[in-house]
Amino acid sequence: MSVPAKLSDVEPRFFTRAQWASFLLPTLLLALVLPLLNALLPSEHLLRPSDFTLNLYGKYATYAVLALGVDLLWGFLGILSLGQALFFALGGYAFGMHLLLMIGKDGQYKSKLPDYMVFLGYKALPVHWQPFYSFSFATCAVLVIPALIAFVFGWLAFRSRIKGVYLSILTQALTYAAALLFFRNDFGFGGNNGFTDFKRVLGADLNSPTTRRVLYVSSVLLLAGVFLLYRWLTRAKFGHLLQAIRDGENRVLFSGYATASYKLFVFVLVAAITGIAGALYVPQVGIINPSEMTPEKSLEAVVWVAVGGRGTLLGPVLGAFFVNALKSWATRSVPELWLYIIGGLFIVVVLFLPGGLISLPARFRLLWARYRSRASRPDSSTFFQQP
């Protein structure tokens, strides 16, 4: 039996040259070329992407980070979490608190308190708001708060060996309960309206084109970095272990691995990174409210992953951009049909394209190979002709 010359002969490569090119070219286009065209070309130029377009793509990039987290849990670990939007919204709320405090006396009521607090009769800023004057504290909170909630929930769930549909229902219940608390405004987070009318971040005007470009580039670079991190995790031995847990957790458990610890680590990691995406989402969209953490938002993220291609990493990114672009068009043109469109799209993908959009090139190549094979096959009638 032959022995491999080196470890790379048996271990999958991180990226082939073609894959590096496929990754770097879109990243450079989105993170460098588009912002430069927006900054340097006149507004009426045909090749100049508008400020609205950059802002929209930045929003899609943060959604794609959310989709990548769902895919790492669902596609590689077998955990269908229906509460990932909660961590996205918690990161947004943590950073939104800082942005709201930075408005200062520029609000409608010319008070140091946020406008909604003045309207509701607050006399002083709540104690738990005070640390969010600090940008550093708010940035840490963006990571720590989602990670802490994920740790507590995951430790209780995975330690009890809850999995499958029961775990999915629990994650959905978690985000639904959190949404109800935020809607009731028991913690002073603005209730239904949430936070809005942000003015500045680090002293820069949030509405200036330069700030908008920086936020957009930050979102694209975050997406690229998270993609590389998850790619590295899934291609390493750690990733093989995650897939083994997905396919047969009891066998992995009997082999001596603490499967609950691995699941908890991934669950907390995804929650923290998803919180960063939520923090970048808020200043670009200009609002954060409890509707961003409802179960419907988490279900949308699952649809993005299914449409793009579960367990592929690249597929969820394509799915997030495609479905949200379709939503942007449909909610303007045929808003009453949007729910039917996304429902029909999900059904079509599940029944006829289980591999998602990412599987289309391979399917086309297979169809072309079959066509060439039939075309090159000799006519059977020639076998019966006399020489």
Contacts in CASP RR format, 6 or more apart in sequence:
PFRMAT RR
TARGET T0000
AUTHOR 0000-0000-0000
METHOD contacts of the structure
MODEL  1
MSVPAKLSDVEPRFFTRAQWASFLLPTLLLALVLPLLNALLPSEHLLRPS
DFTLNLYGKYATYAVLALGVDLLWGFLGILSLGQALFFALGGYAFGMHLL
LMIGKDGQYKSKLPDYMVFLGYKALPVHWQPFYSFSFATCAVLVIPALIA
FVFGWLAFRSRIKGVYLSILTQALTYAAALLFFRNDFGFGGNNGFTDFKR
VLGADLNSPTTRRVLYVSSVLLLAGVFLLYRWLTRAKFGHLLQAIRDGEN
RVLFSGYATASYKLFVFVLVAAITGIAGALYVPQVGIINPSEMTPEKSLE
AVVWVAVGGRGTLLGPVLGAFFVNALKSWATRSVPELWLYIIGGLFIVVV
LFLPGGLISLPARFRLLWARYRSRASRPDSSTFFQQP
4 10 0 8 1.000
12 235 0 8 1.000
13 235 0 8 1.000
14 231 0 8 1.000
14 232 0 8 1.000
14 235 0 8 1.000
15 23 0 8 1.000
15 231 0 8 1.000
23 224 0 8 1.000
23 227 0 8 1.000
27 220 0 8 1.000
27 224 0 8 1.000
30 57 0 8 1.000
30 61 0 8 1.000
30 220 0 8 1.000
31 217 0 8 1.000
31 220 0 8 1.000
31 221 0 8 1.000
31 224 0 8 1.000
34 49 0 8 1.000
34 54 0 8 1.000
34 57 0 8 1.000
35 54 0 8 1.000
35 213 0 8 1.000
35 216 0 8 1.000
35 217 0 8 1.000
37 47 0 8 1.000
37 48 0 8 1.000
37 49 0 8 1.000
38 48 0 8 1.000
38 49 0 8 1.000
38 50 0 8 1.000
38 51 0 8 1.000
38 54 0 8 1.000
38 209 0 8 1.000
38 213 0 8 1.000
39 209 0 8 1.000
39 210 0 8 1.000
39 213 0 8 1.000
41 47 0 8 1.000
41 48 0 8 1.000
42 48 0 8 1.000
43 50 0 8 1.000
51 209 0 8 1.000
51 212 0 8 1.000
54 212 0 8 1.000
54 213 0 8 1.000
54 216 0 8 1.000
55 212 0 8 1.000
55 216 0 8 1.000
55 284 0 8 1.000
56 328 0 8 1.000
57 216 0 8 1.000
57 220 0 8 1.000
58 215 0 8 1.000
58 216 0 8 1.000
58 219 0 8 1.000
58 220 0 8 1.000
58 280 0 8 1.000
58 284 0 8 1.000
59 219 0 8 1.000
59 281 0 8 1.000
59 284 0 8 1.000
59 285 0 8 1.000
59 324 0 8 1.000
60 320 0 8 1.000
60 321 0 8 1.000
60 324 0 8 1.000
60 325 0 8 1.000
61 216 0 8 1.000
61 219 0 8 1.000
61 220 0 8 1.000
61 222 0 8 1.000
61 223 0 8 1.000
62 88 0 8 1.000
62 219 0 8 1.000
62 222 0 8 1.000
62 223 0 8 1.000
62 277 0 8 1.000
62 278 0 8 1.000
62 280 0 8 1.000
62 281 0 8 1.000
62 284 0 8 1.000
63 277 0 8 1.000
63 281 0 8 1.000
63 301 0 8 1.000
63 304 0 8 1.000
63 320 0 8 1.000
63 324 0 8 1.000
64 223 0 8 1.000
64 316 0 8 1.000
64 317 0 8 1.000
64 320 0 8 1.000
64 321 0 8 1.000
65 222 0 8 1.000
65 223 0 8 1.000
65 226 0 8 1.000
65 273 0 8 1.000
65 274 0 8 1.000
65 276 0 8 1.000
65 277 0 8 1.000
66 84 0 8 1.000
66 85 0 8 1.000
66 88 0 8 1.000
66 274 0 8 1.000
66 277 0 8 1.000
66 278 0 8 1.000
66 301 0 8 1.000
66 320 0 8 1.000
67 301 0 8 1.000
67 304 0 8 1.000
67 305 0 8 1.000
67 316 0 8 1.000
67 317 0 8 1.000
67 319 0 8 1.000
67 320 0 8 1.000
68 223 0 8 1.000
68 226 0 8 1.000
68 227 0 8 1.000
68 230 0 8 1.000
68 313 0 8 1.000
68 316 0 8 1.000
68 317 0 8 1.000
69 84 0 8 1.000
69 230 0 8 1.000
69 270 0 8 1.000
69 273 0 8 1.000
69 274 0 8 1.000
69 316 0 8 1.000
70 81 0 8 1.000
70 84 0 8 1.000
70 301 0 8 1.000
70 302 0 8 1.000
70 304 0 8 1.000
70 305 0 8 1.000
70 316 0 8 1.000
71 230 0 8 1.000
71 305 0 8 1.000
71 309 0 8 1.000
71 310 0 8 1.000
71 311 0 8 1.000
71 312 0 8 1.000
71 313 0 8 1.000
71 315 0 8 1.000
71 316 0 8 1.000
72 230 0 8 1.000
72 233 0 8 1.000
72 234 0 8 1.000
72 266 0 8 1.000
72 270 0 8 1.000
72 313 0 8 1.000
73 79 0 8 1.000
73 80 0 8 1.000
73 81 0 8 1.000
73 84 0 8 1.000
73 266 0 8 1.000
73 267 0 8 1.000
73 270 0 8 1.000
74 80 0 8 1.000
74 81 0 8 1.000
74 302 0 8 1.000
74 305 0 8 1.000
74 310 0 8 1.000
74 311 0 8 1.000
75 246 0 8 1.000
75 305 0 8 1.000
75 310 0 8 1.000
75 311 0 8 1.000
76 234 0 8 1.000
76 239 0 8 1.000
76 242 0 8 1.000
76 243 0 8 1.000
76 246 0 8 1.000
76 311 0 8 1.000
77 242 0 8 1.000
77 243 0 8 1.000
77 245 0 8 1.000
77 246 0 8 1.000
77 263 0 8 1.000
77 266 0 8 1.000
78 245 0 8 1.000
78 246 0 8 1.000
79 163 0 8 1.000
79 164 0 8 1.000
79 167 0 8 1.000
79 263 0 8 1.000
79 267 0 8 1.000
80 164 0 8 1.000
80 165 0 8 1.000
80 167 0 8 1.000
80 168 0 8 1.000
80 302 0 8 1.000
81 167 0 8 1.000
81 168 0 8 1.000
81 171 0 8 1.000
81 267 0 8 1.000
81 298 0 8 1.000
82 168 0 8 1.000
82 169 0 8 1.000
82 171 0 8 1.000
82 172 0 8 1.000
82 175 0 8 1.000
82 295 0 8 1.000
82 298 0 8 1.000
82 299 0 8 1.000
82 302 0 8 1.000
83 171 0 8 1.000
83 172 0 8 1.000
83 174 0 8 1.000
83 175 0 8 1.000
83 295 0 8 1.000
83 298 0 8 1.000
84 171 0 8 1.000
84 270 0 8 1.000
84 271 0 8 1.000
84 274 0 8 1.000
84 298 0 8 1.000
84 301 0 8 1.000
85 175 0 8 1.000
85 292 0 8 1.000
85 293 0 8 1.000
85 294 0 8 1.000
85 295 0 8 1.000
85 297 0 8 1.000
85 298 0 8 1.000
85 300 0 8 1.000
85 301 0 8 1.000
86 146 0 8 1.000
86 149 0 8 1.000
86 174 0 8 1.000
86 175 0 8 1.000
86 178 0 8 1.000
86 179 0 8 1.000
86 293 0 8 1.000
86 298 0 8 1.000
87 146 0 8 1.000
87 149 0 8 1.000
87 150 0 8 1.000
87 270 0 8 1.000
87 271 0 8 1.000
87 272 0 8 1.000
87 274 0 8 1.000
87 275 0 8 1.000
88 274 0 8 1.000
88 275 0 8 1.000
88 277 0 8 1.000
88 278 0 8 1.000
88 281 0 8 1.000
88 292 0 8 1.000
88 293 0 8 1.000
88 297 0 8 1.000
89 278 0 8 1.000
89 288 0 8 1.000
89 290 0 8 1.000
89 292 0 8 1.000
89 293 0 8 1.000
89 297 0 8 1.000
90 145 0 8 1.000
90 146 0 8 1.000
90 149 0 8 1.000
90 178 0 8 1.000
90 275 0 8 1.000
90 293 0 8 1.000
91 141 0 8 1.000
91 142 0 8 1.000
91 145 0 8 1.000
91 146 0 8 1.000
91 274 0 8 1.000
91 275 0 8 1.000
91 276 0 8 1.000
91 278 0 8 1.000
91 279 0 8 1.000
92 142 0 8 1.000
92 275 0 8 1.000
92 278 0 8 1.000
92 279 0 8 1.000
92 281 0 8 1.000
92 282 0 8 1.000
92 288 0 8 1.000
92 292 0 8 1.000
93 182 0 8 1.000
93 189 0 8 1.000
93 195 0 8 1.000
93 288 0 8 1.000
94 132 0 8 1.000
94 138 0 8 1.000
94 141 0 8 1.000
94 142 0 8 1.000
94 145 0 8 1.000
94 275 0 8 1.000
94 279 0 8 1.000
95 138 0 8 1.000
95 139 0 8 1.000
95 141 0 8 1.000
95 142 0 8 1.000
95 278 0 8 1.000
95 279 0 8 1.000
95 282 0 8 1.000
95 283 0 8 1.000
96 138 0 8 1.000
96 195 0 8 1.000
96 198 0 8 1.000
96 279 0 8 1.000
96 282 0 8 1.000
96 283 0 8 1.000
96 288 0 8 1.000
97 129 0 8 1.000
97 132 0 8 1.000
97 138 0 8 1.000
97 195 0 8 1.000
98 132 0 8 1.000
98 133 0 8 1.000
98 134 0 8 1.000
98 135 0 8 1.000
98 137 0 8 1.000
98 138 0 8 1.000
99 195 0 8 1.000
99 198 0 8 1.000
99 199 0 8 1.000
99 200 0 8 1.000
99 201 0 8 1.000
99 206 0 8 1.000
99 282 0 8 1.000
99 283 0 8 1.000
100 114 0 8 1.000
100 195 0 8 1.000
100 198 0 8 1.000
101 114 0 8 1.000
101 129 0 8 1.000
101 132 0 8 1.000
101 133 0 8 1.000
102 198 0 8 1.000
102 199 0 8 1.000
102 200 0 8 1.000
102 201 0 8 1.000
102 203 0 8 1.000
103 114 0 8 1.000
103 197 0 8 1.000
103 198 0 8 1.000
103 199 0 8 1.000
103 200 0 8 1.000
104 112 0 8 1.000
104 199 0 8 1.000
105 111 0 8 1.000
105 112 0 8 1.000
106 199 0 8 1.000
107 115 0 8 1.000
107 197 0 8 1.000
108 115 0 8 1.000
109 115 0 8 1.000
109 118 0 8 1.000
109 119 0 8 1.000
111 118 0 8 1.000
112 125 0 8 1.000
113 122 0 8 1.000
113 124 0 8 1.000
113 125 0 8 1.000
114 195 0 8 1.000
115 197 0 8 1.000
116 190 0 8 1.000
116 193 0 8 1.000
116 194 0 8 1.000
117 125 0 8 1.000
117 188 0 8 1.000
126 188 0 8 1.000
128 187 0 8 1.000
131 137 0 8 1.000
131 141 0 8 1.000
132 138 0 8 1.000
132 141 0 8 1.000
135 202 0 8 1.000
139 279 0 8 1.000
142 275 0 8 1.000
142 276 0 8 1.000
142 278 0 8 1.000
142 279 0 8 1.000
143 272 0 8 1.000
143 275 0 8 1.000
143 276 0 8 1.000
144 272 0 8 1.000
146 271 0 8 1.000
146 272 0 8 1.000
146 274 0 8 1.000
146 275 0 8 1.000
147 268 0 8 1.000
147 271 0 8 1.000
147 272 0 8 1.000
149 271 0 8 1.000
150 267 0 8 1.000
150 268 0 8 1.000
150 270 0 8 1.000
150 271 0 8 1.000
150 272 0 8 1.000
151 264 0 8 1.000
151 268 0 8 1.000
153 170 0 8 1.000
153 171 0 8 1.000
153 174 0 8 1.000
154 263 0 8 1.000
154 264 0 8 1.000
154 267 0 8 1.000
154 268 0 8 1.000
155 264 0 8 1.000
157 167 0 8 1.000
157 170 0 8 1.000
158 259 0 8 1.000
158 260 0 8 1.000
158 263 0 8 1.000
158 264 0 8 1.000
158 267 0 8 1.000
159 260 0 8 1.000
161 260 0 8 1.000
162 170 0 8 1.000
163 249 0 8 1.000
171 298 0 8 1.000
172 295 0 8 1.000
172 298 0 8 1.000
175 293 0 8 1.000
175 294 0 8 1.000
175 295 0 8 1.000
175 298 0 8 1.000
176 294 0 8 1.000
176 295 0 8 1.000
178 293 0 8 1.000
179 290 0 8 1.000
179 291 0 8 1.000
179 293 0 8 1.000
179 294 0 8 1.000
179 295 0 8 1.000
181 187 0 8 1.000
182 189 0 8 1.000
182 191 0 8 1.000
182 194 0 8 1.000
182 289 0 8 1.000
182 290 0 8 1.000
182 293 0 8 1.000
183 191 0 8 1.000
183 192 0 8 1.000
183 290 0 8 1.000
184 191 0 8 1.000
185 191 0 8 1.000
189 195 0 8 1.000
190 289 0 8 1.000
191 289 0 8 1.000
191 290 0 8 1.000
192 289 0 8 1.000
192 290 0 8 1.000
193 289 0 8 1.000
194 287 0 8 1.000
194 288 0 8 1.000
194 289 0 8 1.000
194 290 0 8 1.000
195 282 0 8 1.000
195 287 0 8 1.000
195 288 0 8 1.000
195 289 0 8 1.000
196 286 0 8 1.000
196 287 0 8 1.000
196 288 0 8 1.000
196 289 0 8 1.000
197 286 0 8 1.000
198 206 0 8 1.000
198 282 0 8 1.000
198 283 0 8 1.000
198 286 0 8 1.000
199 205 0 8 1.000
199 206 0 8 1.000
200 206 0 8 1.000
201 211 0 8 1.000
201 283 0 8 1.000
204 210 0 8 1.000
204 211 0 8 1.000
204 214 0 8 1.000
205 211 0 8 1.000
206 212 0 8 1.000
206 283 0 8 1.000
206 286 0 8 1.000
212 284 0 8 1.000
215 280 0 8 1.000
215 283 0 8 1.000
215 284 0 8 1.000
216 284 0 8 1.000
218 280 0 8 1.000
219 277 0 8 1.000
219 280 0 8 1.000
219 281 0 8 1.000
219 284 0 8 1.000
222 276 0 8 1.000
222 277 0 8 1.000
222 280 0 8 1.000
223 317 0 8 1.000
226 273 0 8 1.000
226 277 0 8 1.000
227 313 0 8 1.000
227 314 0 8 1.000
227 317 0 8 1.000
229 273 0 8 1.000
230 313 0 8 1.000
231 313 0 8 1.000
233 239 0 8 1.000
233 242 0 8 1.000
234 242 0 8 1.000
234 243 0 8 1.000
234 313 0 8 1.000
241 252 0 8 1.000
241 257 0 8 1.000
241 262 0 8 1.000
242 262 0 8 1.000
242 266 0 8 1.000
244 251 0 8 1.000
244 252 0 8 1.000
245 252 0 8 1.000
245 257 0 8 1.000
245 259 0 8 1.000
245 262 0 8 1.000
245 263 0 8 1.000
249 259 0 8 1.000
252 259 0 8 1.000
253 259 0 8 1.000
281 288 0 8 1.000
282 288 0 8 1.000
291 297 0 8 1.000
300 323 0 8 1.000
300 342 0 8 1.000
301 320 0 8 1.000
303 323 0 8 1.000
303 342 0 8 1.000
303 343 0 8 1.000
303 345 0 8 1.000
303 346 0 8 1.000
304 316 0 8 1.000
304 319 0 8 1.000
304 320 0 8 1.000
304 323 0 8 1.000
304 324 0 8 1.000
305 311 0 8 1.000
305 315 0 8 1.000
305 316 0 8 1.000
305 319 0 8 1.000
306 346 0 8 1.000
306 349 0 8 1.000
306 350 0 8 1.000
306 356 0 8 1.000
307 319 0 8 1.000
307 322 0 8 1.000
307 323 0 8 1.000
307 345 0 8 1.000
307 346 0 8 1.000
307 349 0 8 1.000
307 356 0 8 1.000
307 357 0 8 1.000
308 315 0 8 1.000
308 316 0 8 1.000
308 318 0 8 1.000
308 319 0 8 1.000
308 322 0 8 1.000
308 349 0 8 1.000
308 355 0 8 1.000
308 356 0 8 1.000
308 357 0 8 1.000
308 358 0 8 1.000
309 315 0 8 1.000
309 316 0 8 1.000
309 318 0 8 1.000
309 319 0 8 1.000
309 355 0 8 1.000
309 356 0 8 1.000
309 357 0 8 1.000
309 358 0 8 1.000
309 359 0 8 1.000
310 316 0 8 1.000
310 355 0 8 1.000
310 356 0 8 1.000
312 358 0 8 1.000
314 358 0 8 1.000
315 356 0 8 1.000
315 357 0 8 1.000
315 358 0 8 1.000
318 357 0 8 1.000
318 358 0 8 1.000
319 357 0 8 1.000
322 357 0 8 1.000
323 342 0 8 1.000
323 345 0 8 1.000
326 341 0 8 1.000
326 342 0 8 1.000
326 345 0 8 1.000
327 338 0 8 1.000
327 342 0 8 1.000
330 337 0 8 1.000
330 338 0 8 1.000
330 341 0 8 1.000
331 338 0 8 1.000
334 341 0 8 1.000
349 355 0 8 1.000
349 356 0 8 1.000
353 359 0 8 1.000
353 360 0 8 1.000
END
